[in-house]
Amino acid sequence: MRFRAKALQKTPTDCTVQAGDLRCLPLVKRVLSELNDPYTGAVRLADLVERIPVLAARCRRAARQRRPMAELDNMERTLMIIGNKGLERALFELLEDLTVLKSELES
């Protein structure tokens, strides 16, 4: 089981934004909106985060930094480890990187 969980984890290079990630901007906005809704549960947030591969990779990276030995076999567990503040941090960093990427592509 431990081997399978390691195989599912993204590599740090998956955390780098690429042009195709710009299509995820509406989903990023939706995650931010759901994060601010006190009635949104972990299952809903995990589902939305999984739809944005670069955000999911960044969340897993943050969780590995906090708990290196933890099995990150699902996004709910990952989000439990980093908490709402960790997800918010990953979201804002992603938004900043997407903004920079978009301006570079437009110039």
Secondary structure per residue as TSV (DSSP state, phi and psi in degrees):
chain	resnum	aa	ss	phi	psi
A	1	M	-	360.0	-41.5
A	2	R	H	-61.0	-39.9
A	3	F	H	-63.0	-42.0
A	4	R	H	-62.3	-42.7
A	5	A	H	-63.4	-40.1
A	6	K	H	-63.7	-37.4
A	7	A	H	-67.3	-29.8
A	8	L	H	-79.4	-15.1
A	9	Q	S	-75.5	142.2
A	10	K	-	-77.7	155.7
A	11	T	-	-87.9	159.9
A	12	P	G	-57.6	-27.6
A	13	T	G	-68.8	-21.4
A	14	D	G	-71.5	-9.0
A	15	C	G	-85.1	-8.1
A	16	T	S	-84.7	131.4
A	17	V	-	-74.2	147.1
A	18	Q	-	-131.4	168.5
A	19	A	G	-55.2	-38.1
A	20	G	G	-64.1	-22.8
A	21	D	G	-70.8	-17.3
A	22	L	G	-63.0	-25.4
A	23	R	G	-68.4	-15.6
A	24	C	G	-86.3	-1.4
A	25	L	H	-54.8	-43.2
A	26	P	H	-60.8	-36.6
A	27	L	H	-69.1	-36.8
A	28	V	H	-62.0	-42.6
A	29	K	H	-62.1	-39.0
A	30	R	H	-67.4	-39.7
A	31	V	H	-62.8	-43.4
A	32	L	H	-62.0	-41.3
A	33	S	H	-64.4	-45.0
A	34	E	H	-65.7	-35.5
A	35	L	H	-64.1	-30.9
A	36	N	T	-85.0	-5.9
A	37	D	-	-90.9	117.2
A	38	P	T	-66.7	-14.1
A	39	Y	T	-94.6	-1.6
A	40	T	-	-79.9	131.7
A	41	G	-	-94.6	172.3
A	42	A	H	-63.5	-35.4
A	43	V	H	-62.8	-44.8
A	44	R	H	-63.4	-47.0
A	45	L	H	-62.2	-43.4
A	46	A	H	-61.2	-40.8
A	47	D	H	-62.0	-44.1
A	48	L	H	-67.8	-41.6
A	49	V	H	-63.4	-40.5
A	50	E	H	-62.0	-25.2
A	51	R	T	-74.9	-11.1
A	52	I	S	-117.4	91.9
A	53	P	H	-54.0	-41.5
A	54	V	H	-67.5	-35.3
A	55	L	H	-70.5	-41.6
A	56	A	H	-60.4	-42.0
A	57	A	H	-64.0	-40.4
A	58	R	H	-68.1	-36.5
A	59	C	H	-66.7	-41.6
A	60	R	H	-64.7	-39.8
A	61	R	H	-61.5	-44.5
A	62	A	H	-63.0	-40.7
A	63	A	H	-66.0	-39.4
A	64	R	H	-65.0	-33.1
A	65	Q	H	-69.1	-36.2
A	66	R	H	-77.4	-41.0
A	67	R	-	-136.4	85.4
A	68	P	T	-58.5	-29.2
A	69	M	T	-94.1	-1.8
A	70	A	-	-71.9	143.8
A	71	E	-	-84.5	120.2
A	72	L	-	-103.9	65.0
A	73	D	-	-83.2	-11.1
A	74	N	S	-151.2	160.1
A	75	M	H	-70.2	-30.9
A	76	E	H	-59.6	-44.9
A	77	R	H	-63.9	-42.4
A	78	T	H	-59.2	-46.0
A	79	L	H	-68.0	-31.5
A	80	M	H	-64.3	-37.7
A	81	I	H	-69.7	-43.9
A	82	I	H	-87.1	-21.7
A	83	G	H	73.0	177.0
A	84	N	H	-64.6	-36.9
A	85	K	H	-64.4	-40.0
A	86	G	H	-66.6	-39.9
A	87	L	H	-65.8	-42.5
A	88	E	H	-61.5	-42.9
A	89	R	H	-61.4	-46.5
A	90	A	H	-62.5	-39.0
A	91	L	H	-63.2	-47.6
A	92	F	H	-67.9	-36.4
A	93	E	H	-64.8	-40.5
A	94	L	H	-64.1	-44.5
A	95	L	H	-60.0	-41.6
A	96	E	H	-63.2	-45.9
A	97	D	H	-64.3	-38.2
A	98	L	H	-67.1	-38.1
A	99	T	H	-63.7	-45.3
A	100	V	H	-63.1	-44.8
A	101	L	H	-60.3	-44.8
A	102	K	H	-62.5	-41.3
A	103	S	H	-68.1	-35.0
A	104	E	H	-67.3	-39.1
A	105	L	H	-71.1	-30.5
A	106	E	H	-80.3	-18.0
A	107	S	-	-95.9	360.0
